[in-house]
Amino acid sequence: MELKGTGMAGTLESSDAQVTVEPGTNGIELSIESSVINQYGRQIRATVKQTLENLEIKNAKVTVVDKGALDCTLKARVEGAVFRANGVVEGLPWGGAIK
């Protein structure tokens, strides 16, 4: 899948994350801001990259502002941002349909 525009999902509330995706040309460019980056930075990075890989996103600029989100929340936020960037509003594969 190729990103058509910019999409954002999530909030800056505690236990959530705000994810912004936009088209890129140089692979996955990932920027993470988190107060727990030293403890969980690798896991945040791995979850975001795996979700993008599952969605077949090869080029994107991704910004994550993490406020203590669980992996399932990060995955949902990345999926939501990607679908919004592509204007997908019907037939969404929610509920774990995306591997």
Backbone as XML, in Angstrom:
<?xml version="1.0"?>
<chain id="A" units="angstrom">
  <residue number="1" name="MET">
    <atom name="N" x="0.850" y="-1.166" z="0.000"/>
    <atom name="CA" x="0.000" y="0.000" z="0.000"/>
    <atom name="C" x="0.902" y="1.238" z="0.000"/>
  </residue>
  <residue number="2" name="GLU">
    <atom name="N" x="0.478" y="2.219" z="-0.726"/>
    <atom name="CA" x="1.215" y="3.481" z="-0.780"/>
    <atom name="C" x="0.366" y="4.580" z="-0.148"/>
  </residue>
  <residue number="3" name="LEU">
    <atom name="N" x="1.003" y="5.429" z="0.655"/>
    <atom name="CA" x="0.270" y="6.505" z="1.306"/>
    <atom name="C" x="-0.068" y="7.603" z="0.305"/>
  </residue>
  <residue number="4" name="LYS">
    <atom name="N" x="-1.315" y="8.046" z="0.337"/>
    <atom name="CA" x="-1.774" y="9.094" z="-0.577"/>
    <atom name="C" x="-1.708" y="10.485" z="0.043"/>
  </residue>
  <residue number="5" name="GLY">
    <atom name="N" x="-1.744" y="10.548" z="1.372"/>
    <atom name="CA" x="-1.735" y="11.834" z="2.062"/>
    <atom name="C" x="-1.250" y="11.666" z="3.483"/>
  </residue>
  <residue number="6" name="THR">
    <atom name="N" x="-1.603" y="12.623" z="4.315"/>
    <atom name="CA" x="-1.212" y="12.585" z="5.719"/>
    <atom name="C" x="-2.395" y="12.121" z="6.557"/>
  </residue>
  <residue number="7" name="GLY">
    <atom name="N" x="-2.103" y="11.285" z="7.540"/>
    <atom name="CA" x="-3.137" y="10.803" z="8.443"/>
    <atom name="C" x="-2.646" y="10.814" z="9.873"/>
  </residue>
  <residue number="8" name="MET">
    <atom name="N" x="-3.570" y="11.036" z="10.799"/>
    <atom name="CA" x="-3.214" y="11.063" z="12.212"/>
    <atom name="C" x="-4.266" y="10.307" z="13.008"/>
  </residue>
  <residue number="9" name="ALA">
    <atom name="N" x="-3.811" y="9.619" z="14.056"/>
    <atom name="CA" x="-4.724" y="8.906" z="14.948"/>
    <atom name="C" x="-4.161" y="8.956" z="16.357"/>
  </residue>
  <residue number="10" name="GLY">
    <atom name="N" x="-5.058" y="8.990" z="17.329"/>
    <atom name="CA" x="-4.649" y="8.965" z="18.720"/>
    <atom name="C" x="-4.724" y="10.327" z="19.378"/>
  </residue>
  <residue number="11" name="THR">
    <atom name="N" x="-4.385" y="10.331" z="20.668"/>
    <atom name="CA" x="-4.425" y="11.556" z="21.465"/>
    <atom name="C" x="-3.130" y="11.684" z="22.258"/>
  </residue>
  <residue number="12" name="LEU">
    <atom name="N" x="-3.032" y="12.766" z="22.982"/>
    <atom name="CA" x="-1.873" y="12.985" z="23.845"/>
    <atom name="C" x="-2.235" y="12.716" z="25.311"/>
  </residue>
  <residue number="13" name="GLU">
    <atom name="N" x="-3.297" y="11.952" z="25.509"/>
    <atom name="CA" x="-3.724" y="11.579" z="26.859"/>
    <atom name="C" x="-2.819" y="10.466" z="27.388"/>
  </residue>
  <residue number="14" name="SER">
    <atom name="N" x="-2.810" y="10.313" z="28.698"/>
    <atom name="CA" x="-2.040" y="9.252" z="29.328"/>
    <atom name="C" x="-2.474" y="7.884" z="28.804"/>
  </residue>
  <residue number="15" name="SER">
    <atom name="N" x="-1.529" y="6.999" z="28.614"/>
    <atom name="CA" x="-1.751" y="5.628" z="28.115"/>
    <atom name="C" x="-2.199" y="5.576" z="26.664"/>
  </residue>
  <residue number="16" name="ASP">
    <atom name="N" x="-1.938" y="6.613" z="25.903"/>
    <atom name="CA" x="-2.281" y="6.645" z="24.484"/>
    <atom name="C" x="-1.042" y="7.062" z="23.693"/>
  </residue>
  <residue number="17" name="ALA">
    <atom name="N" x="-1.188" y="7.162" z="22.410"/>
    <atom name="CA" x="-0.120" y="7.637" z="21.535"/>
    <atom name="C" x="-0.760" y="8.369" z="20.369"/>
  </residue>
  <residue number="18" name="GLN">
    <atom name="N" x="-0.091" y="9.392" z="19.895"/>
    <atom name="CA" x="-0.539" y="10.105" z="18.701"/>
    <atom name="C" x="0.424" y="9.744" z="17.575"/>
  </residue>
  <residue number="19" name="VAL">
    <atom name="N" x="-0.126" y="9.160" z="16.525"/>
    <atom name="CA" x="0.681" y="8.704" z="15.393"/>
    <atom name="C" x="0.304" y="9.500" z="14.158"/>
  </residue>
  <residue number="20" name="THR">
    <atom name="N" x="1.319" y="10.044" z="13.489"/>
    <atom name="CA" x="1.115" y="10.771" z="12.240"/>
    <atom name="C" x="1.927" y="10.070" z="11.156"/>
  </residue>
  <residue number="21" name="VAL">
    <atom name="N" x="1.290" y="9.810" z="10.026"/>
    <atom name="CA" x="1.986" y="9.217" z="8.878"/>
    <atom name="C" x="1.817" y="10.125" z="7.674"/>
  </residue>
  <residue number="22" name="GLU">
    <atom name="N" x="2.842" y="10.192" z="6.863"/>
    <atom name="CA" x="2.774" y="10.948" z="5.618"/>
    <atom name="C" x="3.657" y="10.263" z="4.585"/>
  </residue>
  <residue number="23" name="PRO">
    <atom name="N" x="3.398" y="10.510" z="3.316"/>
    <atom name="CA" x="4.184" y="9.853" z="2.280"/>
    <atom name="C" x="5.668" y="10.162" z="2.433"/>
  </residue>
  <residue number="24" name="GLY">
    <atom name="N" x="6.480" y="9.189" z="2.121"/>
    <atom name="CA" x="7.919" y="9.348" z="2.146"/>
    <atom name="C" x="8.520" y="8.752" z="0.886"/>
  </residue>
  <residue number="25" name="THR">
    <atom name="N" x="9.819" y="8.941" z="0.722"/>
    <atom name="CA" x="10.496" y="8.408" z="-0.467"/>
    <atom name="C" x="11.749" y="7.631" z="-0.104"/>
  </residue>
  <residue number="26" name="ASN">
    <atom name="N" x="12.041" y="7.562" z="1.184"/>
    <atom name="CA" x="13.322" y="7.011" z="1.627"/>
    <atom name="C" x="13.122" y="5.878" z="2.629"/>
  </residue>
  <residue number="27" name="GLY">
    <atom name="N" x="12.220" y="4.951" z="2.365"/>
    <atom name="CA" x="11.928" y="3.894" z="3.321"/>
    <atom name="C" x="11.075" y="4.420" z="4.462"/>
  </residue>
  <residue number="28" name="ILE">
    <atom name="N" x="11.174" y="3.764" z="5.603"/>
    <atom name="CA" x="10.428" y="4.180" z="6.786"/>
    <atom name="C" x="11.308" y="5.106" z="7.622"/>
  </residue>
  <residue number="29" name="GLU">
    <atom name="N" x="10.873" y="6.354" z="7.742"/>
    <atom name="CA" x="11.573" y="7.331" z="8.578"/>
    <atom name="C" x="10.732" y="7.501" z="9.835"/>
  </residue>
  <residue number="30" name="LEU">
    <atom name="N" x="11.239" y="6.999" z="10.960"/>
    <atom name="CA" x="10.466" y="6.934" z="12.188"/>
    <atom name="C" x="11.040" y="7.857" z="13.253"/>
  </residue>
  <residue number="31" name="SER">
    <atom name="N" x="10.187" y="8.720" z="13.782"/>
    <atom name="CA" x="10.559" y="9.622" z="14.859"/>
    <atom name="C" x="9.670" y="9.301" z="16.061"/>
  </residue>
  <residue number="32" name="ILE">
    <atom name="N" x="10.308" y="9.022" z="17.210"/>
    <atom name="CA" x="9.554" y="8.658" z="18.412"/>
    <atom name="C" x="9.892" y="9.625" z="19.534"/>
  </residue>
  <residue number="33" name="GLU">
    <atom name="N" x="8.841" y="10.142" z="20.160"/>
    <atom name="CA" x="8.991" y="10.968" z="21.360"/>
    <atom name="C" x="8.245" y="10.251" z="22.478"/>
  </residue>
  <residue number="34" name="SER">
    <atom name="N" x="8.967" y="9.918" z="23.557"/>
    <atom name="CA" x="8.354" y="9.199" z="24.657"/>
    <atom name="C" x="9.147" y="9.415" z="25.932"/>
  </residue>
  <residue number="35" name="SER">
    <atom name="N" x="8.435" y="9.537" z="27.042"/>
    <atom name="CA" x="9.112" y="9.680" z="28.327"/>
    <atom name="C" x="9.719" y="8.351" z="28.775"/>
  </residue>
  <residue number="36" name="VAL">
    <atom name="N" x="9.319" y="7.258" z="28.132"/>
    <atom name="CA" x="9.853" y="5.940" z="28.481"/>
    <atom name="C" x="10.687" y="5.361" z="27.342"/>
  </residue>
  <residue number="37" name="ILE">
    <atom name="N" x="11.275" y="6.235" z="26.532"/>
    <atom name="CA" x="12.047" y="5.782" z="25.366"/>
    <atom name="C" x="13.211" y="4.886" z="25.778"/>
  </residue>
  <residue number="38" name="ASN">
    <atom name="N" x="13.848" y="5.184" z="26.914"/>
    <atom name="CA" x="14.989" y="4.377" z="27.346"/>
    <atom name="C" x="14.586" y="2.958" z="27.733"/>
  </residue>
  <residue number="39" name="GLN">
    <atom name="N" x="13.397" y="2.801" z="28.285"/>
    <atom name="CA" x="12.934" y="1.480" z="28.696"/>
    <atom name="C" x="12.248" y="0.721" z="27.562"/>
  </residue>
  <residue number="40" name="TYR">
    <atom name="N" x="11.456" y="1.418" z="26.755"/>
    <atom name="CA" x="10.583" y="0.741" z="25.790"/>
    <atom name="C" x="10.776" y="1.180" z="24.341"/>
  </residue>
  <residue number="41" name="GLY">
    <atom name="N" x="11.794" y="1.967" z="24.081"/>
    <atom name="CA" x="12.007" y="2.478" z="22.728"/>
    <atom name="C" x="12.119" y="1.402" z="21.667"/>
  </residue>
  <residue number="42" name="ARG">
    <atom name="N" x="12.857" y="0.338" z="21.960"/>
    <atom name="CA" x="13.006" y="-0.756" z="20.977"/>
    <atom name="C" x="11.670" y="-1.418" z="20.685"/>
  </residue>
  <residue number="43" name="GLN">
    <atom name="N" x="10.870" y="-1.637" z="21.729"/>
    <atom name="CA" x="9.572" y="-2.286" z="21.537"/>
    <atom name="C" x="8.607" y="-1.379" z="20.770"/>
  </residue>
  <residue number="44" name="ILE">
    <atom name="N" x="8.613" y="-0.091" z="21.066"/>
    <atom name="CA" x="7.763" y="0.855" z="20.331"/>
    <atom name="C" x="8.145" y="0.830" z="18.858"/>
  </residue>
  <residue number="45" name="ARG">
    <atom name="N" x="9.440" y="0.949" z="18.584"/>
    <atom name="CA" x="9.943" y="0.933" z="17.205"/>
    <atom name="C" x="9.551" y="-0.360" z="16.493"/>
  </residue>
  <residue number="46" name="ALA">
    <atom name="N" x="9.734" y="-1.493" z="17.165"/>
    <atom name="CA" x="9.418" y="-2.789" z="16.555"/>
    <atom name="C" x="7.926" y="-2.925" z="16.253"/>
  </residue>
  <residue number="47" name="THR">
    <atom name="N" x="7.075" y="-2.484" z="17.174"/>
    <atom name="CA" x="5.625" y="-2.576" z="16.970"/>
    <atom name="C" x="5.180" y="-1.720" z="15.793"/>
  </residue>
  <residue number="48" name="VAL">
    <atom name="N" x="5.684" y="-0.489" z="15.727"/>
    <atom name="CA" x="5.314" y="0.413" z="14.629"/>
    <atom name="C" x="5.796" y="-0.154" z="13.293"/>
  </residue>
  <residue number="49" name="LYS">
    <atom name="N" x="7.043" y="-0.589" z="13.239"/>
    <atom name="CA" x="7.590" y="-1.112" z="11.982"/>
    <atom name="C" x="6.872" y="-2.388" z="11.541"/>
  </residue>
  <residue number="50" name="GLN">
    <atom name="N" x="6.557" y="-3.273" z="12.486"/>
    <atom name="CA" x="5.851" y="-4.511" z="12.138"/>
    <atom name="C" x="4.459" y="-4.215" z="11.602"/>
  </residue>
  <residue number="51" name="THR">
    <atom name="N" x="3.775" y="-3.264" z="12.207"/>
    <atom name="CA" x="2.426" y="-2.898" z="11.749"/>
    <atom name="C" x="2.491" y="-2.303" z="10.348"/>
  </residue>
  <residue number="52" name="LEU">
    <atom name="N" x="3.467" y="-1.440" z="10.095"/>
    <atom name="CA" x="3.632" y="-0.869" z="8.754"/>
    <atom name="C" x="3.962" y="-1.953" z="7.734"/>
  </residue>
  <residue number="53" name="GLU">
    <atom name="N" x="4.787" y="-2.905" z="8.131"/>
    <atom name="CA" x="5.132" y="-4.017" z="7.243"/>
    <atom name="C" x="3.898" y="-4.851" z="6.923"/>
  </residue>
  <residue number="54" name="ASN">
    <atom name="N" x="3.065" y="-5.117" z="7.934"/>
    <atom name="CA" x="1.830" y="-5.880" z="7.715"/>
    <atom name="C" x="0.868" y="-5.158" z="6.773"/>
  </residue>
  <residue number="55" name="LEU">
    <atom name="N" x="0.918" y="-3.829" z="6.781"/>
    <atom name="CA" x="0.081" y="-3.025" z="5.886"/>
    <atom name="C" x="0.751" y="-2.791" z="4.531"/>
  </residue>
  <residue number="56" name="GLU">
    <atom name="N" x="1.946" y="-3.361" z="4.367"/>
    <atom name="CA" x="2.729" y="-3.242" z="3.133"/>
    <atom name="C" x="3.090" y="-1.797" z="2.808"/>
  </residue>
  <residue number="57" name="ILE">
    <atom name="N" x="3.389" y="-1.021" z="3.857"/>
    <atom name="CA" x="3.867" y="0.351" z="3.693"/>
    <atom name="C" x="5.387" y="0.295" z="3.604"/>
  </residue>
  <residue number="58" name="LYS">
    <atom name="N" x="5.930" y="0.768" z="2.495"/>
    <atom name="CA" x="7.387" y="0.703" z="2.287"/>
    <atom name="C" x="8.067" y="2.059" z="2.462"/>
  </residue>
  <residue number="59" name="ASN">
    <atom name="N" x="7.347" y="3.138" z="2.182"/>
    <atom name="CA" x="7.903" y="4.486" z="2.286"/>
    <atom name="C" x="6.942" y="5.367" z="3.065"/>
  </residue>
  <residue number="60" name="ALA">
    <atom name="N" x="7.432" y="5.907" z="4.176"/>
    <atom name="CA" x="6.581" y="6.774" z="4.995"/>
    <atom name="C" x="7.425" y="7.534" z="6.004"/>
  </residue>
  <residue number="61" name="LYS">
    <atom name="N" x="6.937" y="8.716" z="6.337"/>
    <atom name="CA" x="7.490" y="9.468" z="7.458"/>
    <atom name="C" x="6.484" y="9.280" z="8.592"/>
  </residue>
  <residue number="62" name="VAL">
    <atom name="N" x="6.947" y="8.731" z="9.695"/>
    <atom name="CA" x="6.060" y="8.392" z="10.801"/>
    <atom name="C" x="6.550" y="9.090" z="12.062"/>
  </residue>
  <residue number="63" name="THR">
    <atom name="N" x="5.633" y="9.767" z="12.730"/>
    <atom name="CA" x="5.942" y="10.418" z="14.001"/>
    <atom name="C" x="5.046" y="9.821" z="15.067"/>
  </residue>
  <residue number="64" name="VAL">
    <atom name="N" x="5.662" y="9.381" z="16.163"/>
    <atom name="CA" x="4.928" y="8.806" z="17.283"/>
    <atom name="C" x="5.215" y="9.637" z="18.522"/>
  </residue>
  <residue number="65" name="VAL">
    <atom name="N" x="4.154" y="10.146" z="19.147"/>
    <atom name="CA" x="4.271" y="10.817" z="20.439"/>
    <atom name="C" x="3.583" y="9.886" z="21.431"/>
  </residue>
  <residue number="66" name="ASP">
    <atom name="N" x="4.400" y="9.165" z="22.183"/>
    <atom name="CA" x="3.903" y="8.120" z="23.073"/>
    <atom name="C" x="3.695" y="8.652" z="24.481"/>
  </residue>
  <residue number="67" name="LYS">
    <atom name="N" x="2.572" y="8.287" z="25.061"/>
    <atom name="CA" x="2.248" y="8.659" z="26.440"/>
    <atom name="C" x="1.992" y="7.407" z="27.277"/>
  </residue>
  <residue number="68" name="GLY">
    <atom name="N" x="2.766" y="6.356" z="26.983"/>
    <atom name="CA" x="2.635" y="5.118" z="27.754"/>
    <atom name="C" x="1.667" y="4.125" z="27.151"/>
  </residue>
  <residue number="69" name="ALA">
    <atom name="N" x="1.518" y="4.142" z="25.843"/>
    <atom name="CA" x="0.564" y="3.256" z="25.169"/>
    <atom name="C" x="1.056" y="1.814" z="25.156"/>
  </residue>
  <residue number="70" name="LEU">
    <atom name="N" x="0.115" y="0.889" z="25.263"/>
    <atom name="CA" x="0.419" y="-0.530" z="25.103"/>
    <atom name="C" x="0.617" y="-0.838" z="23.625"/>
  </residue>
  <residue number="71" name="ASP">
    <atom name="N" x="1.216" y="-1.994" z="23.344"/>
    <atom name="CA" x="1.454" y="-2.390" z="21.948"/>
    <atom name="C" x="0.167" y="-2.429" z="21.121"/>
  </residue>
  <residue number="72" name="CYS">
    <atom name="N" x="-0.912" y="-2.936" z="21.711"/>
    <atom name="CA" x="-2.170" y="-3.031" z="20.965"/>
    <atom name="C" x="-2.686" y="-1.637" z="20.600"/>
  </residue>
  <residue number="73" name="THR">
    <atom name="N" x="-2.458" y="-0.668" z="21.466"/>
    <atom name="CA" x="-2.867" y="0.709" z="21.185"/>
    <atom name="C" x="-2.008" y="1.298" z="20.080"/>
  </residue>
  <residue number="74" name="LEU">
    <atom name="N" x="-0.701" y="1.081" z="20.144"/>
    <atom name="CA" x="0.198" y="1.574" z="19.090"/>
    <atom name="C" x="-0.205" y="1.008" z="17.728"/>
  </residue>
  <residue number="75" name="LYS">
    <atom name="N" x="-0.480" y="-0.293" z="17.706"/>
    <atom name="CA" x="-0.881" y="-0.945" z="16.450"/>
    <atom name="C" x="-2.157" y="-0.308" z="15.897"/>
  </residue>
  <residue number="76" name="ALA">
    <atom name="N" x="-3.136" y="-0.119" z="16.761"/>
    <atom name="CA" x="-4.405" y="0.479" z="16.329"/>
    <atom name="C" x="-4.201" y="1.900" z="15.825"/>
  </residue>
  <residue number="77" name="ARG">
    <atom name="N" x="-3.350" y="2.673" z="16.486"/>
    <atom name="CA" x="-3.093" y="4.049" z="16.073"/>
    <atom name="C" x="-2.383" y="4.096" z="14.727"/>
  </residue>
  <residue number="78" name="VAL">
    <atom name="N" x="-1.421" y="3.217" z="14.500"/>
    <atom name="CA" x="-0.724" y="3.186" z="13.213"/>
    <atom name="C" x="-1.707" y="2.802" z="12.108"/>
  </residue>
  <residue number="79" name="GLU">
    <atom name="N" x="-2.497" y="1.760" z="12.342"/>
    <atom name="CA" x="-3.489" y="1.339" z="11.348"/>
    <atom name="C" x="-4.460" y="2.472" z="11.044"/>
  </residue>
  <residue number="80" name="GLY">
    <atom name="N" x="-4.973" y="3.113" z="12.078"/>
    <atom name="CA" x="-5.924" y="4.208" z="11.898"/>
    <atom name="C" x="-5.334" y="5.356" z="11.104"/>
  </residue>
  <residue number="81" name="ALA">
    <atom name="N" x="-4.099" y="5.731" z="11.416"/>
    <atom name="CA" x="-3.445" y="6.827" z="10.698"/>
    <atom name="C" x="-3.236" y="6.473" z="9.227"/>
  </residue>
  <residue number="82" name="VAL">
    <atom name="N" x="-2.844" y="5.243" z="8.949"/>
    <atom name="CA" x="-2.631" y="4.816" z="7.558"/>
    <atom name="C" x="-3.949" y="4.824" z="6.789"/>
  </residue>
  <residue number="83" name="PHE">
    <atom name="N" x="-5.001" y="4.282" z="7.384"/>
    <atom name="CA" x="-6.297" y="4.269" z="6.699"/>
    <atom name="C" x="-6.808" y="5.685" z="6.453"/>
  </residue>
  <residue number="84" name="ARG">
    <atom name="N" x="-6.627" y="6.567" z="7.421"/>
    <atom name="CA" x="-7.048" y="7.957" z="7.237"/>
    <atom name="C" x="-6.225" y="8.642" z="6.145"/>
  </residue>
  <residue number="85" name="ALA">
    <atom name="N" x="-4.943" y="8.353" z="6.083"/>
    <atom name="CA" x="-4.082" y="8.948" z="5.056"/>
    <atom name="C" x="-4.532" y="8.539" z="3.657"/>
  </residue>
  <residue number="86" name="ASN">
    <atom name="N" x="-5.131" y="7.368" z="3.554"/>
    <atom name="CA" x="-5.581" y="6.868" z="2.254"/>
    <atom name="C" x="-7.075" y="7.040" z="2.040"/>
  </residue>
  <residue number="87" name="GLY">
    <atom name="N" x="-7.747" y="7.708" z="2.957"/>
    <atom name="CA" x="-9.175" y="7.974" z="2.781"/>
    <atom name="C" x="-10.046" y="6.740" z="2.873"/>
  </residue>
  <residue number="88" name="VAL">
    <atom name="N" x="-9.555" y="5.680" z="3.520"/>
    <atom name="CA" x="-10.340" y="4.448" z="3.653"/>
    <atom name="C" x="-11.345" y="4.633" z="4.783"/>
  </residue>
  <residue number="89" name="VAL">
    <atom name="N" x="-12.622" y="4.538" z="4.456"/>
    <atom name="CA" x="-13.660" y="4.715" z="5.471"/>
    <atom name="C" x="-14.654" y="3.549" z="5.511"/>
  </residue>
  <residue number="90" name="GLU">
    <atom name="N" x="-14.613" y="2.664" z="4.518"/>
    <atom name="CA" x="-15.530" y="1.526" z="4.479"/>
    <atom name="C" x="-14.737" y="0.231" z="4.367"/>
  </residue>
  <residue number="91" name="GLY">
    <atom name="N" x="-15.293" y="-0.819" z="4.911"/>
    <atom name="CA" x="-14.664" y="-2.128" z="4.806"/>
    <atom name="C" x="-13.359" y="-2.234" z="5.587"/>
  </residue>
  <residue number="92" name="LEU">
    <atom name="N" x="-13.284" y="-1.514" z="6.685"/>
    <atom name="CA" x="-12.062" y="-1.526" z="7.484"/>
    <atom name="C" x="-11.880" y="-2.885" z="8.160"/>
  </residue>
  <residue number="93" name="PRO">
    <atom name="N" x="-10.679" y="-3.432" z="8.106"/>
    <atom name="CA" x="-10.430" y="-4.751" z="8.693"/>
    <atom name="C" x="-10.112" y="-4.682" z="10.182"/>
  </residue>
  <residue number="94" name="TRP">
    <atom name="N" x="-11.014" y="-4.125" z="10.986"/>
    <atom name="CA" x="-10.775" y="-4.000" z="12.415"/>
    <atom name="C" x="-10.947" y="-5.361" z="13.090"/>
  </residue>
  <residue number="95" name="GLY">
    <atom name="N" x="-10.479" y="-5.413" z="14.300"/>
    <atom name="CA" x="-10.659" y="-6.619" z="15.090"/>
    <atom name="C" x="-9.629" y="-7.684" z="14.846"/>
  </residue>
  <residue number="96" name="GLY">
    <atom name="N" x="-8.437" y="-7.275" z="14.448"/>
    <atom name="CA" x="-7.342" y="-8.229" z="14.294"/>
    <atom name="C" x="-7.253" y="-8.876" z="12.938"/>
  </residue>
  <residue number="97" name="ALA">
    <atom name="N" x="-7.969" y="-8.369" z="11.952"/>
    <atom name="CA" x="-7.906" y="-8.940" z="10.614"/>
    <atom name="C" x="-6.542" y="-8.711" z="9.977"/>
  </residue>
  <residue number="98" name="ILE">
    <atom name="N" x="-5.869" y="-7.636" z="10.371"/>
    <atom name="CA" x="-4.528" y="-7.379" z="9.867"/>
    <atom name="C" x="-3.564" y="-8.133" z="10.749"/>
  </residue>
  <residue number="99" name="LYS">
    <atom name="N" x="-2.704" y="-8.916" z="10.142"/>
    <atom name="CA" x="-1.765" y="-9.746" z="10.916"/>
    <atom name="C" x="-0.693" y="-8.928" z="11.561"/>
  </residue>
</chain>
